[in-house]
Amino acid sequence: MSELLRPMPSEYQPQNPIHPGARIGHVHLKVADLDRALRFYCGVLGFQLMQRYGRQAAFISAGGYHHHIGLNTWESLGGSPPPPGTTGLYHLAILYPTRAALADALRRLMAAGVPLDGASDHGVSEALYLRDPDQNGIELYWDRPEDQWPRTPDGHLAMVTKRLDLESLLSELET
């Protein structure tokens, strides 16, 4: 098993784990150009604009939630992405409810000419990797049902990274 996928040593297991219902609720991204970011997140990915604060900030969502993503220029108007080799957000992940919904996201990206950085089958999920106009990393993915997750003989997750078959993914749109 890969060193990175070994069960966590007990010294790193919390004595009082976080509540299992806790979730990441939203993310705020610093962007250089709010309108450009909205064209990408709303125009390409299909998020809804929920509220806008002039030319400085906007809040977008899927399904009418108050916001899943905040976009702002408070510290970044006209700025450039952080250089390689610096710390910060690696990527934000957007979970789609079905494989067909992920296929629709791929169709949208292709129609808009947005290139992928990668596409992987992780056994537990299938994922598309790309960058927004400000070079923030994005993962678009769907989770397989838990009973289909690959496991080792002793029951631990056995995640993998294999090439995702994009044609197979797009075939979900034909059904």
Backbone as JSON Lines, residues from 0, in Angstrom:
{"i":0,"aa":"M","n":[0.84,-1.18,0.0],"ca":[0.0,0.0,0.0],"c":[0.89,1.24,0.0]}
{"i":1,"aa":"S","n":[0.47,2.26,-0.7],"ca":[1.24,3.51,-0.77],"c":[1.41,4.11,0.62]}
{"i":2,"aa":"E","n":[2.57,4.71,0.84],"ca":[2.85,5.38,2.11],"c":[1.79,6.43,2.42]}
{"i":3,"aa":"L","n":[1.29,7.1,1.39],"ca":[0.31,8.15,1.6],"c":[-1.08,7.62,1.96]}
{"i":4,"aa":"L","n":[-1.35,6.36,1.67],"ca":[-2.68,5.82,1.9],"c":[-2.76,4.89,3.11]}
{"i":5,"aa":"R","n":[-1.71,4.82,3.9],"ca":[-1.74,3.98,5.09],"c":[-2.71,4.58,6.1]}
{"i":6,"aa":"P","n":[-3.32,3.72,6.92],"ca":[-4.18,4.25,7.99],"c":[-3.38,5.23,8.86]}
{"i":7,"aa":"M","n":[-4.05,6.24,9.36],"ca":[-3.39,7.27,10.15],"c":[-2.9,6.69,11.47]}
{"i":8,"aa":"P","n":[-1.65,6.96,11.84],"ca":[-1.16,6.47,13.13],"c":[-2.04,7.0,14.27]}
{"i":9,"aa":"S","n":[-2.14,6.22,15.32],"ca":[-3.02,6.6,16.43],"c":[-2.63,7.95,17.02]}
{"i":10,"aa":"E","n":[-1.36,8.33,16.95],"ca":[-0.95,9.62,17.51],"c":[-1.63,10.8,16.8]}
{"i":11,"aa":"Y","n":[-2.14,10.58,15.58],"ca":[-2.82,11.65,14.86],"c":[-4.34,11.51,14.91]}
{"i":12,"aa":"Q","n":[-4.84,10.46,15.53],"ca":[-6.27,10.3,15.66],"c":[-6.75,11.18,16.81]}
{"i":13,"aa":"P","n":[-7.79,11.99,16.57],"ca":[-8.25,12.89,17.62],"c":[-8.91,12.12,18.77]}
{"i":14,"aa":"Q","n":[-8.7,12.59,20.0],"ca":[-9.37,11.98,21.14],"c":[-10.86,12.32,21.12]}
{"i":15,"aa":"N","n":[-11.17,13.52,20.66],"ca":[-12.56,13.97,20.54],"c":[-12.82,14.37,19.11]}
{"i":16,"aa":"P","n":[-13.22,13.42,18.25],"ca":[-13.42,13.72,16.82],"c":[-14.51,14.78,16.6]}
{"i":17,"aa":"I","n":[-14.36,15.49,15.51],"ca":[-15.37,16.45,15.09],"c":[-16.67,15.71,14.82]}
{"i":18,"aa":"H","n":[-17.78,16.37,14.98],"ca":[-19.09,15.75,14.74],"c":[-19.13,15.21,13.31]}
{"i":19,"aa":"P","n":[-19.61,13.98,13.09],"ca":[-19.59,13.4,11.75],"c":[-20.49,14.12,10.75]}
{"i":20,"aa":"G","n":[-21.38,14.97,11.22],"ca":[-22.23,15.74,10.32],"c":[-21.6,17.05,9.85]}
{"i":21,"aa":"A","n":[-20.42,17.38,10.37],"ca":[-19.76,18.63,9.96],"c":[-19.41,18.57,8.48]}
{"i":22,"aa":"R","n":[-19.55,19.67,7.78],"ca":[-19.24,19.75,6.35],"c":[-18.54,21.08,6.07]}
{"i":23,"aa":"I","n":[-17.85,21.16,4.96],"ca":[-17.32,22.43,4.5],"c":[-18.5,23.17,3.87]}
{"i":24,"aa":"G","n":[-18.85,24.31,4.4],"ca":[-20.06,25.0,3.95],"c":[-19.85,25.89,2.74]}
{"i":25,"aa":"H","n":[-18.78,26.65,2.71],"ca":[-18.52,27.51,1.57],"c":[-17.05,27.91,1.56]}
{"i":26,"aa":"V","n":[-16.65,28.47,0.45],"ca":[-15.28,28.93,0.29],"c":[-15.34,30.34,-0.3]}
{"i":27,"aa":"H","n":[-14.4,31.19,0.1],"ca":[-14.28,32.52,-0.49],"c":[-12.97,32.55,-1.27]}
{"i":28,"aa":"L","n":[-13.04,33.02,-2.48],"ca":[-11.86,33.11,-3.33],"c":[-11.53,34.56,-3.63]}
{"i":29,"aa":"K","n":[-10.25,34.88,-3.53],"ca":[-9.78,36.19,-3.96],"c":[-9.61,36.12,-5.48]}
{"i":30,"aa":"V","n":[-10.22,37.06,-6.18],"ca":[-10.13,37.1,-7.64],"c":[-9.65,38.48,-8.08]}
{"i":31,"aa":"A","n":[-9.09,38.55,-9.26],"ca":[-8.58,39.81,-9.79],"c":[-9.67,40.62,-10.48]}
{"i":32,"aa":"D","n":[-10.63,39.94,-11.09],"ca":[-11.67,40.59,-11.88],"c":[-13.0,39.88,-11.59]}
{"i":33,"aa":"L","n":[-13.89,40.54,-10.88],"ca":[-15.14,39.92,-10.45],"c":[-16.01,39.5,-11.63]}
{"i":34,"aa":"D","n":[-16.15,40.34,-12.63],"ca":[-16.99,39.98,-13.77],"c":[-16.44,38.76,-14.51]}
{"i":35,"aa":"R","n":[-15.13,38.69,-14.66],"ca":[-14.51,37.53,-15.32],"c":[-14.78,36.26,-14.51]}
{"i":36,"aa":"A","n":[-14.66,36.36,-13.2],"ca":[-14.92,35.2,-12.34],"c":[-16.39,34.78,-12.44]}
{"i":37,"aa":"L","n":[-17.31,35.74,-12.48],"ca":[-18.73,35.41,-12.6],"c":[-19.05,34.77,-13.95]}
{"i":38,"aa":"R","n":[-18.4,35.24,-15.0],"ca":[-18.62,34.61,-16.31],"c":[-18.22,33.13,-16.27]}
{"i":39,"aa":"F","n":[-17.16,32.83,-15.55],"ca":[-16.71,31.44,-15.45],"c":[-17.63,30.63,-14.53]}
{"i":40,"aa":"Y","n":[-17.78,31.05,-13.29],"ca":[-18.53,30.26,-12.32],"c":[-20.03,30.18,-12.63]}
{"i":41,"aa":"C","n":[-20.61,31.26,-13.13],"ca":[-22.04,31.25,-13.47],"c":[-22.25,30.85,-14.93]}
{"i":42,"aa":"G","n":[-21.5,31.46,-15.83],"ca":[-21.71,31.22,-17.25],"c":[-21.26,29.86,-17.72]}
{"i":43,"aa":"V","n":[-20.15,29.35,-17.18],"ca":[-19.63,28.04,-17.61],"c":[-20.1,26.93,-16.67]}
{"i":44,"aa":"L","n":[-19.82,27.07,-15.39],"ca":[-20.17,25.99,-14.46],"c":[-21.65,25.97,-14.11]}
{"i":45,"aa":"G","n":[-22.34,27.11,-14.22],"ca":[-23.78,27.11,-14.0],"c":[-24.25,27.49,-12.61]}
{"i":46,"aa":"F","n":[-23.37,28.04,-11.76],"ca":[-23.82,28.5,-10.45],"c":[-24.75,29.7,-10.61]}
{"i":47,"aa":"Q","n":[-25.62,29.93,-9.61],"ca":[-26.53,31.07,-9.59],"c":[-25.92,32.21,-8.81]}
{"i":48,"aa":"L","n":[-26.07,33.41,-9.3],"ca":[-25.67,34.6,-8.55],"c":[-26.74,34.87,-7.51]}
{"i":49,"aa":"M","n":[-26.37,34.86,-6.23],"ca":[-27.33,35.07,-5.16],"c":[-27.34,36.52,-4.69]}
{"i":50,"aa":"Q","n":[-26.16,37.12,-4.63],"ca":[-26.06,38.5,-4.19],"c":[-24.74,39.07,-4.67]}
{"i":51,"aa":"R","n":[-24.79,40.34,-5.0],"ca":[-23.58,41.02,-5.46],"c":[-23.42,42.3,-4.67]}
{"i":52,"aa":"Y","n":[-22.2,42.59,-4.28],"ca":[-21.87,43.84,-3.6],"c":[-21.02,44.68,-4.54]}
{"i":53,"aa":"G","n":[-21.7,45.4,-5.42],"ca":[-21.02,46.25,-6.39],"c":[-20.01,45.49,-7.21]}
{"i":54,"aa":"R","n":[-18.82,46.07,-7.36],"ca":[-17.77,45.45,-8.15],"c":[-16.75,44.73,-7.28]}
{"i":55,"aa":"Q","n":[-17.08,44.6,-5.96],"ca":[-16.11,44.03,-5.03],"c":[-16.36,42.59,-4.63]}
{"i":56,"aa":"A","n":[-17.61,42.14,-4.61],"ca":[-17.87,40.79,-4.11],"c":[-19.18,40.26,-4.68]}
{"i":57,"aa":"A","n":[-19.25,38.95,-4.75],"ca":[-20.47,38.27,-5.19],"c":[-20.54,36.92,-4.49]}
{"i":58,"aa":"F","n":[-21.76,36.46,-4.31],"ca":[-22.0,35.18,-3.65],"c":[-22.84,34.32,-4.58]}
{"i":59,"aa":"I","n":[-22.36,33.11,-4.84],"ca":[-23.01,32.23,-5.83],"c":[-23.33,30.89,-5.19]}
{"i":60,"aa":"S","n":[-24.31,30.19,-5.76],"ca":[-24.7,28.92,-5.18],"c":[-25.27,27.97,-6.22]}
{"i":61,"aa":"A","n":[-25.45,26.75,-5.77],"ca":[-26.19,25.73,-6.51],"c":[-27.47,25.49,-5.72]}
{"i":62,"aa":"G","n":[-28.61,25.54,-6.4],"ca":[-29.86,25.19,-5.76],"c":[-30.45,26.2,-4.81]}
{"i":63,"aa":"G","n":[-30.02,27.44,-4.85],"ca":[-30.63,28.47,-4.04],"c":[-30.08,28.64,-2.63]}
{"i":64,"aa":"Y","n":[-29.06,27.88,-2.25],"ca":[-28.4,28.06,-0.96],"c":[-27.84,29.48,-0.91]}
{"i":65,"aa":"H","n":[-27.68,30.06,0.29],"ca":[-27.23,31.45,0.36],"c":[-25.92,31.67,-0.37]}
{"i":66,"aa":"H","n":[-24.94,30.78,-0.21],"ca":[-23.77,30.78,-1.09],"c":[-22.88,29.58,-0.8]}
{"i":67,"aa":"H","n":[-22.37,29.03,-1.86],"ca":[-21.35,27.99,-1.77],"c":[-19.97,28.6,-2.01]}
{"i":68,"aa":"I","n":[-19.94,29.61,-2.87],"ca":[-18.66,30.25,-3.2],"c":[-18.84,31.76,-3.1]}
{"i":69,"aa":"G","n":[-17.94,32.39,-2.37],"ca":[-17.85,33.84,-2.34],"c":[-16.68,34.24,-3.22]}
{"i":70,"aa":"L","n":[-16.88,35.25,-4.04],"ca":[-15.82,35.78,-4.91],"c":[-15.61,37.23,-4.49]}
{"i":71,"aa":"N","n":[-14.37,37.61,-4.23],"ca":[-14.16,39.01,-3.86],"c":[-12.84,39.54,-4.37]}
{"i":72,"aa":"T","n":[-12.8,40.86,-4.49],"ca":[-11.59,41.57,-4.93],"c":[-11.06,42.47,-3.81]}
{"i":73,"aa":"W","n":[-11.46,42.23,-2.57],"ca":[-11.09,43.1,-1.46],"c":[-9.59,43.27,-1.32]}
{"i":74,"aa":"E","n":[-8.83,42.21,-1.56],"ca":[-7.37,42.29,-1.44],"c":[-6.66,41.91,-2.74]}
{"i":75,"aa":"S","n":[-7.45,41.73,-3.81],"ca":[-6.85,41.13,-5.0],"c":[-7.21,41.8,-6.31]}
{"i":76,"aa":"L","n":[-7.91,42.92,-6.29],"ca":[-8.32,43.59,-7.52],"c":[-7.12,43.81,-8.44]}
{"i":77,"aa":"G","n":[-7.19,43.26,-9.64],"ca":[-6.11,43.41,-10.61],"c":[-4.87,42.6,-10.29]}
{"i":78,"aa":"G","n":[-4.94,41.78,-9.28],"ca":[-3.77,41.02,-8.83],"c":[-3.45,39.84,-9.72]}
{"i":79,"aa":"S","n":[-2.37,39.16,-9.36],"ca":[-1.93,37.98,-10.1],"c":[-1.98,36.77,-9.17]}
{"i":80,"aa":"P","n":[-2.04,35.58,-9.75],"ca":[-2.05,34.37,-8.92],"c":[-0.76,34.24,-8.12]}
{"i":81,"aa":"P","n":[-0.81,33.53,-7.0],"ca":[0.44,33.33,-6.25],"c":[1.41,32.5,-7.07]}
{"i":82,"aa":"P","n":[2.69,32.79,-6.94],"ca":[3.67,32.03,-7.72],"c":[3.77,30.59,-7.22]}
{"i":83,"aa":"P","n":[4.22,29.68,-8.1],"ca":[4.45,28.3,-7.66],"c":[5.41,28.27,-6.48]}
{"i":84,"aa":"G","n":[5.26,27.27,-5.65],"ca":[6.15,27.14,-4.51],"c":[5.71,27.91,-3.29]}
{"i":85,"aa":"T","n":[4.5,28.48,-3.32],"ca":[3.98,29.19,-2.16],"c":[2.8,28.42,-1.58]}
{"i":86,"aa":"T","n":[2.48,28.71,-0.35],"ca":[1.36,28.04,0.28],"c":[0.05,28.72,-0.12]}
{"i":87,"aa":"G","n":[-1.04,28.03,0.16],"ca":[-2.36,28.55,-0.14],"c":[-3.29,27.43,-0.54]}
{"i":88,"aa":"L","n":[-4.4,27.77,-1.08],"ca":[-5.4,26.8,-1.5],"c":[-4.87,25.96,-2.66]}
{"i":89,"aa":"Y","n":[-4.91,24.64,-2.51],"ca":[-4.51,23.76,-3.61],"c":[-5.65,23.68,-4.62]}
{"i":90,"aa":"H","n":[-6.83,23.31,-4.15],"ca":[-8.02,23.39,-4.99],"c":[-9.27,23.37,-4.13]}
{"i":91,"aa":"L","n":[-10.36,23.82,-4.7],"ca":[-11.65,23.64,-4.07],"c":[-12.32,22.51,-4.82]}
{"i":92,"aa":"A","n":[-13.14,21.75,-4.12],"ca":[-13.79,20.6,-4.73],"c":[-15.3,20.81,-4.74]}
{"i":93,"aa":"I","n":[-15.89,20.58,-5.89],"ca":[-17.33,20.71,-6.06],"c":[-17.89,19.32,-6.3]}
{"i":94,"aa":"L","n":[-18.74,18.86,-5.39],"ca":[-19.3,17.52,-5.43],"c":[-20.61,17.52,-6.2]}
{"i":95,"aa":"Y","n":[-20.67,16.72,-7.25],"ca":[-21.88,16.56,-8.05],"c":[-22.65,15.34,-7.54]}
{"i":96,"aa":"P","n":[-23.98,15.37,-7.6],"ca":[-24.75,14.28,-6.99],"c":[-24.74,12.98,-7.78]}
{"i":97,"aa":"T","n":[-24.47,13.04,-9.08],"ca":[-24.51,11.84,-9.92],"c":[-23.39,11.91,-10.96]}
{"i":98,"aa":"R","n":[-23.12,10.75,-11.55],"ca":[-22.15,10.69,-12.65],"c":[-22.64,11.49,-13.84]}
{"i":99,"aa":"A","n":[-23.95,11.45,-14.1],"ca":[-24.51,12.2,-15.22],"c":[-24.34,13.71,-15.01]}
{"i":100,"aa":"A","n":[-24.47,14.18,-13.77],"ca":[-24.27,15.61,-13.49],"c":[-22.81,16.0,-13.73]}
{"i":101,"aa":"L","n":[-21.87,15.11,-13.38],"ca":[-20.46,15.38,-13.67],"c":[-20.22,15.39,-15.17]}
{"i":102,"aa":"A","n":[-20.87,14.49,-15.89],"ca":[-20.75,14.46,-17.35],"c":[-21.25,15.78,-17.94]}
{"i":103,"aa":"D","n":[-22.33,16.32,-17.4],"ca":[-22.83,17.61,-17.88],"c":[-21.81,18.71,-17.63]}
{"i":104,"aa":"A","n":[-21.13,18.66,-16.48],"ca":[-20.09,19.64,-16.19],"c":[-18.97,19.53,-17.23]}
{"i":105,"aa":"L","n":[-18.57,18.31,-17.58],"ca":[-17.54,18.13,-18.61],"c":[-18.02,18.7,-19.94]}
{"i":106,"aa":"R","n":[-19.26,18.45,-20.29],"ca":[-19.82,19.0,-21.53],"c":[-19.73,20.53,-21.52]}
{"i":107,"aa":"R","n":[-20.07,21.15,-20.41],"ca":[-20.01,22.62,-20.29],"c":[-18.58,23.13,-20.48]}
{"i":108,"aa":"L","n":[-17.63,22.44,-19.84],"ca":[-16.23,22.85,-19.96],"c":[-15.75,22.75,-21.4]}
{"i":109,"aa":"M","n":[-16.1,21.65,-22.06],"ca":[-15.69,21.45,-23.45],"c":[-16.31,22.52,-24.35]}
{"i":110,"aa":"A","n":[-17.58,22.83,-24.14],"ca":[-18.26,23.84,-24.95],"c":[-17.63,25.21,-24.78]}
{"i":111,"aa":"A","n":[-17.12,25.49,-23.59],"ca":[-16.5,26.79,-23.31],"c":[-15.01,26.8,-23.63]}
{"i":112,"aa":"G","n":[-14.46,25.66,-24.06],"ca":[-13.03,25.59,-24.38],"c":[-12.14,25.66,-23.16]}
{"i":113,"aa":"V","n":[-12.64,25.25,-21.99],"ca":[-11.85,25.26,-20.76],"c":[-11.02,23.97,-20.71]}
{"i":114,"aa":"P","n":[-9.7,24.08,-20.68],"ca":[-8.87,22.88,-20.66],"c":[-8.87,22.21,-19.28]}
{"i":115,"aa":"L","n":[-8.68,20.91,-19.29],"ca":[-8.54,20.16,-18.05],"c":[-7.06,20.04,-17.71]}
{"i":116,"aa":"D","n":[-6.75,20.1,-16.42],"ca":[-5.4,19.78,-15.95],"c":[-5.24,18.28,-15.8]}
{"i":117,"aa":"G","n":[-6.37,17.58,-15.59],"ca":[-6.33,16.14,-15.42],"c":[-7.74,15.6,-15.22]}
{"i":118,"aa":"A","n":[-7.84,14.28,-15.26],"ca":[-9.11,13.59,-15.04],"c":[-8.76,12.22,-14.46]}
{"i":119,"aa":"S","n":[-9.26,11.93,-13.26],"ca":[-8.85,10.72,-12.56],"c":[-10.02,9.93,-12.03]}
{"i":120,"aa":"D","n":[-9.83,8.62,-12.03],"ca":[-10.72,7.69,-11.35],"c":[-9.98,7.29,-10.08]}
{"i":121,"aa":"H","n":[-10.55,7.63,-8.92],"ca":[-9.9,7.34,-7.64],"c":[-10.49,6.12,-6.95]}
{"i":122,"aa":"G","n":[-11.32,5.38,-7.67],"ca":[-11.97,4.22,-7.07],"c":[-13.19,4.63,-6.26]}
{"i":123,"aa":"V","n":[-13.03,5.58,-5.36],"ca":[-14.15,6.09,-4.56],"c":[-14.91,7.19,-5.29]}
{"i":124,"aa":"S","n":[-14.25,7.8,-6.27],"ca":[-14.83,8.94,-6.98],"c":[-14.21,9.06,-8.37]}
{"i":125,"aa":"E","n":[-14.85,9.87,-9.19],"ca":[-14.28,10.26,-10.49],"c":[-14.18,11.77,-10.47]}
{"i":126,"aa":"A","n":[-13.06,12.31,-10.98],"ca":[-12.79,13.73,-10.81],"c":[-12.19,14.36,-12.06]}
{"i":127,"aa":"L","n":[-12.6,15.6,-12.28],"ca":[-12.02,16.47,-13.32],"c":[-11.27,17.58,-12.6]}
{"i":128,"aa":"Y","n":[-10.08,17.9,-13.09],"ca":[-9.26,18.94,-12.48],"c":[-9.02,20.05,-13.5]}
{"i":129,"aa":"L","n":[-9.17,21.29,-13.06],"ca":[-9.01,22.44,-13.94],"c":[-8.65,23.66,-13.12]}
{"i":130,"aa":"R","n":[-8.52,24.79,-13.8],"ca":[-8.21,26.06,-13.14],"c":[-9.24,27.1,-13.57]}
{"i":131,"aa":"D","n":[-9.58,27.98,-12.63],"ca":[-10.46,29.08,-12.98],"c":[-9.63,30.2,-13.6]}
{"i":132,"aa":"P","n":[-10.25,31.29,-14.03],"ca":[-9.48,32.36,-14.68],"c":[-8.39,32.98,-13.8]}
{"i":133,"aa":"D","n":[-8.5,32.83,-12.48],"ca":[-7.48,33.35,-11.57],"c":[-6.47,32.28,-11.17]}
{"i":134,"aa":"Q","n":[-6.53,31.14,-11.85],"ca":[-5.62,30.0,-11.63],"c":[-5.84,29.29,-10.31]}
{"i":135,"aa":"N","n":[-7.04,29.47,-9.7],"ca":[-7.4,28.67,-8.54],"c":[-7.71,27.25,-9.03]}
{"i":136,"aa":"G","n":[-7.17,26.26,-8.34],"ca":[-7.45,24.88,-8.71],"c":[-8.87,24.49,-8.35]}
{"i":137,"aa":"I","n":[-9.5,23.72,-9.23],"ca":[-10.86,23.24,-9.01],"c":[-10.9,21.75,-9.31]}
{"i":138,"aa":"E","n":[-11.57,21.02,-8.44],"ca":[-11.88,19.61,-8.69],"c":[-13.39,19.5,-8.79]}
{"i":139,"aa":"L","n":[-13.87,18.95,-9.88],"ca":[-15.29,18.64,-10.06],"c":[-15.38,17.13,-9.95]}
{"i":140,"aa":"Y","n":[-16.23,16.61,-9.06],"ca":[-16.23,15.16,-8.86],"c":[-17.6,14.65,-8.43]}
{"i":141,"aa":"W","n":[-17.75,13.33,-8.52],"ca":[-18.9,12.66,-7.92],"c":[-18.35,11.46,-7.17]}
{"i":142,"aa":"D","n":[-19.01,11.11,-6.07],"ca":[-18.62,9.94,-5.28],"c":[-19.43,8.73,-5.7]}
{"i":143,"aa":"R","n":[-18.73,7.62,-5.87],"ca":[-19.44,6.35,-6.07],"c":[-20.16,6.01,-4.76]}
{"i":144,"aa":"P","n":[-21.19,5.17,-4.84],"ca":[-21.82,4.71,-3.6],"c":[-20.78,4.01,-2.72]}
{"i":145,"aa":"E","n":[-20.87,4.21,-1.43],"ca":[-19.85,3.69,-0.51],"c":[-19.66,2.19,-0.61]}
{"i":146,"aa":"D","n":[-20.7,1.44,-0.94],"ca":[-20.55,-0.01,-1.05],"c":[-19.72,-0.42,-2.27]}
{"i":147,"aa":"Q","n":[-19.39,0.53,-3.14],"ca":[-18.55,0.25,-4.31],"c":[-17.1,0.72,-4.11]}
{"i":148,"aa":"W","n":[-16.79,1.34,-2.98],"ca":[-15.44,1.83,-2.74],"c":[-14.46,0.65,-2.62]}
{"i":149,"aa":"P","n":[-13.3,0.76,-3.24],"ca":[-12.31,-0.31,-3.12],"c":[-11.72,-0.35,-1.71]}
{"i":150,"aa":"R","n":[-11.56,-1.56,-1.21],"ca":[-11.05,-1.74,0.15],"c":[-9.98,-2.83,0.16]}
{"i":151,"aa":"T","n":[-9.09,-2.72,1.12],"ca":[-8.08,-3.75,1.34],"c":[-8.76,-4.93,2.04]}
{"i":152,"aa":"P","n":[-8.1,-6.08,2.09],"ca":[-8.7,-7.23,2.78],"c":[-9.07,-6.94,4.24]}
{"i":153,"aa":"D","n":[-8.35,-6.0,4.89],"ca":[-8.69,-5.68,6.29],"c":[-9.67,-4.52,6.41]}
{"i":154,"aa":"G","n":[-10.26,-4.08,5.28],"ca":[-11.35,-3.1,5.33],"c":[-10.96,-1.65,5.17]}
{"i":155,"aa":"H","n":[-9.68,-1.33,5.03],"ca":[-9.27,0.06,4.84],"c":[-9.5,0.5,3.39]}
{"i":156,"aa":"L","n":[-9.73,1.78,3.2],"ca":[-9.88,2.3,1.84],"c":[-8.63,2.01,1.02]}
{"i":157,"aa":"A","n":[-8.84,1.7,-0.24],"ca":[-7.73,1.43,-1.16],"c":[-7.9,2.35,-2.37]}
{"i":158,"aa":"M","n":[-7.85,3.65,-2.12],"ca":[-8.0,4.61,-3.21],"c":[-6.88,4.44,-4.23]}
{"i":159,"aa":"V","n":[-7.19,4.79,-5.46],"ca":[-6.23,4.69,-6.56],"c":[-6.28,6.0,-7.35]}
{"i":160,"aa":"T","n":[-5.37,6.14,-8.26],"ca":[-5.42,7.23,-9.22],"c":[-5.16,6.63,-10.59]}
{"i":161,"aa":"K","n":[-6.25,6.46,-11.33],"ca":[-6.18,5.93,-12.68],"c":[-6.74,6.97,-13.64]}
{"i":162,"aa":"R","n":[-6.41,6.82,-14.9],"ca":[-6.94,7.72,-15.92],"c":[-8.45,7.55,-16.0]}
{"i":163,"aa":"L","n":[-9.17,8.67,-16.0],"ca":[-10.62,8.64,-16.15],"c":[-10.96,8.57,-17.63]}
{"i":164,"aa":"D","n":[-11.83,7.67,-17.99],"ca":[-12.3,7.5,-19.36],"c":[-13.35,8.58,-19.63]}
{"i":165,"aa":"L","n":[-12.95,9.66,-20.31],"ca":[-13.86,10.78,-20.55],"c":[-14.99,10.42,-21.5]}
{"i":166,"aa":"E","n":[-14.71,9.54,-22.46],"ca":[-15.78,9.11,-23.38],"c":[-16.86,8.35,-22.62]}
{"i":167,"aa":"S","n":[-16.44,7.5,-21.71],"ca":[-17.41,6.76,-20.9],"c":[-18.22,7.73,-20.04]}
{"i":168,"aa":"L","n":[-17.54,8.71,-19.48],"ca":[-18.25,9.71,-18.68],"c":[-19.28,10.45,-19.52]}
{"i":169,"aa":"L","n":[-18.88,10.9,-20.71],"ca":[-19.81,11.62,-21.59],"c":[-20.98,10.75,-22.04]}
{"i":170,"aa":"S","n":[-20.78,9.45,-22.08],"ca":[-21.87,8.57,-22.5],"c":[-23.04,8.62,-21.51]}
{"i":171,"aa":"E","n":[-22.8,9.1,-20.3],"ca":[-23.88,9.28,-19.32],"c":[-24.93,10.26,-19.84]}
{"i":172,"aa":"L","n":[-24.55,11.15,-20.73],"ca":[-25.47,12.17,-21.24],"c":[-26.44,11.57,-22.26]}
{"i":173,"aa":"E","n":[-26.1,10.4,-22.8],"ca":[-26.93,9.77,-23.83],"c":[-28.06,8.96,-23.22]}
{"i":174,"aa":"T","n":[-28.02,8.7,-21.93],"ca":[-29.05,7.87,-21.3],"c":[-30.18,8.68,-20.73]}
